[in-house]
Amino acid sequence: MTPRLPAAGAAVHLVGAGGAGMRGLAVLLDHRGYRVTGCDRAPDRLTDLRDRGIRVETGHDAAHVEGMAAVIRSSAVPPDSPEIRAAVDAGIPVLRRAAALGAALNGGPLAGIAGTHGKTTITAMTGYACEAAGLDPTVMVGGHVGVWGGFARTGAGPAIVEADEYDRSFLELHPTVALVSSLEAEHLDIYGDFEGVRSAFTEFAGRADGGAGLIYCTDDEGARALGESLPGARAYGFDAGADYRIGSVSAPTGWRVEWADGAVDLHLRVHGRHNAQNAAGALAVAMALGADPVEAARGLASFPGVGRRLEILAIGGRLTIVDDYAHHPTEVAASIEALRAAFPGAFLEVVFQPHLYTRTRDFAAEFAVALAAADRAHVLPIYPAREEPIEGVSSALITVGAADHVAPIDRDAALALVEGPPPDASRVVAYMGAGDVTGIAHEAAGRAAGRRSE
């Protein structure tokens, strides 16, 4: 049973309001008339919430939940935090973020965009496509979208939601249309093994009209196996048998998508075959929601990308600095391939920060292979996030035995990569990972800009 939210107008408090998903939820609830407050360790950076008049307190305090009709917690917030304990003691309902999102959106037209890779970009792309087609969508996305001023767009039309598999969050949703971009072993700290991941995705996809509402990427082995097991599901991708087939018009960013009774050309601003796949999936979902394909294609042509997804922070003097969220071997490989296409002939240097001890343990060899595709790769210490250290697990699992040009690095040396005289040839330095490596990327971009102004 989907938990219920209190009636609009009630006071709700979000614990861990600074997370991408929580920020989008705060905007949605505020738009629907709730009196929203929150708390977070670093509220000063939450300008998207402050601009809407949403007050976010610093840190945790039981007093934050006094007078609340409901408390909503991020999955990153432990159940023994002061607000959660106080709410339970006072009989105030406590909902996980995913449950609150499902309570807000289930029952209406809802596209759930899932996949172990690509879901943030596809969600934002679908929002752009539907907005251009006049559908006025509500969009909840896990990355910052500049034109929307944050992590959500509120509208009167269908909902388009990034459906996160972490902590089985996407099983709180009941989509009318589901997309699965990829299905690989991931979050094994939650699922145990690939079979656990596959089972959860099967349950999610089956909720969309018994599986007939599923749209899947046939180029991905796991997604294809899932889609072929559900009668009526439709495929997109480069494969000749796909229902939405991709062909190149003018590489690297021009593509043609064909289906049984039509076709459109996509002229994208984002690079890489994976983004052609993302755009085709977004087009298919937009059409399933009622969008005109020509108008949807116009929206996709205007899509500039999402924050931290191959985001160019600085460019000039033959040096380009990129910030990227890739944190799984498949994502690292796709990002490197896209950078090769975007900057042909440039010397490509990657600074990678492993995210989680468990993920590093499970995929160290795969990370080493993916990083070896760069001209030079550096590996920072592991960003632990929610995990405690695991004995014997460090970033050395990636670098020991890797190619000679994949080596360890520390924060200071990672920053120093952009210092010194301008390169003789074009050079790209890409900072990758899901942790605080983004801060290193932004500081590096600032240093590079400072040197150019001297």
C-alpha positions, 0 to 999 in steps of 0.5 A: 500500500502506498503511504498517504501524505497529509492534505495540502496545506499541512506542515511537512519537514524534510530531513536531509533536504539537501539531497538532489531527490529531496530538493525536487520533492520539496519544490513539488510539495511547495507547489502543491500548497504544503508548508515545507521546511527542512534541515541539512548539514549545509543549507547555504547552498540550497538557493533553489529552495531559498528562492521559493521561501522554503526554510532549511535549518542547519543540522539536526534537532528534535525541535524541527518537527514540532507541529509537523503533520508529516516528516520525510527523510532521505535514505541517507538519513539514519532512522535514529536521527533526532528528528526521526526519533522525536517524530516517532515519539510524538506519533507524527508519520515518517515517510521515506522520500521515495514513499512520499514521492509515490504518494504524491504522483501515483494514480496519474499519468507517470513515466518512471525512468529507471536504469543502472546508468543514464536515468538522470539524463533521460529524465531531463531529456524527456522533460525537455521533449514533453515541454516543447510538445506543450504537455506541461510536465512535472519532472523530478530529476537527480541532477541540476537543470539550469533552465528549471533552476534546480532539480524539478519542474512543476506543471499540470501535465504528466509526471516524469520521474527519475526512478532510483533503484538504490534502496529499492526506492523505485518500487514505491512508484506505479508508473503508467510508462516505464523505461529501463536504460540498462540493467547491470550489477549495481548496489550489491550492498543492497541487493546481494547479487545481480539476480536481486537487481534483476528481480527488482527491475522486473517488478518495477517494469511489470507495474507499467500495464503489466509490462506492455508499458515498458520501453527498454534499450535493446543495446544493453544486455540486461535491459534487453533480457528484461524487455524480451520477457515482457510481452508488448514491451518496446525497444529502442537503440542501434539494433536493427530490430529495435522499435525505435531504431537509431541511425547516424545522420551527421556524426557526432551529434546528428542522429535519425530515429525511425519507427514503424510509421515515422521518423525524425532527425535529432540534432543534439547538443550532447555528445556520445553514442550513449546520449543518442540512446538516451535521446531515443529513449526520451523520444519514445517515452514522450510519444507514449505520453502523447507528444508530437514527435517533431515537437519532441525532437525540437525539445531534444535539440535544445537540451544542453545537458545536466549538471555533473554529466560531462559538464564543461566547467572551464575551457580556454588556452587549449585546456578544458576542465570537465566535471562528470558523475560517472561512478560505475565502470560502464559509465566511466567507459561511456564518458571517456568515449563521449569525450573522445568524440567531443574533443577529437585529438585532445590529450584526455586525462581523467581523475577518478574518485571511487565511490563506496568501498563495496563498489570498489571491491566489486568492480576494481578490475572493471574500473581499471579497464575502463580508465585505461581508455584515457591517455592518462588516468589518476585514482583518488582515495575512496569516497566512503559516503554512507559506508564504513571502511572495509579491511583491505579495500582501497583505491589501490585495488584499481591501480595495482596491476592496472595499465602503467598510465593508471596511477594513484593521486591525492587531492593536491596533485589532482588540483595541480594538474591544471597548473603550470604553462599552457599545454602545447596541444589540446588537453582535457582534464575530466574529474569523475565520480559521485563523491566530493570530487566535484569540489576538486573540479570546481576548484581546478576550474577556478585556478585555471581561470585565475591563471588566464586572467594574470 
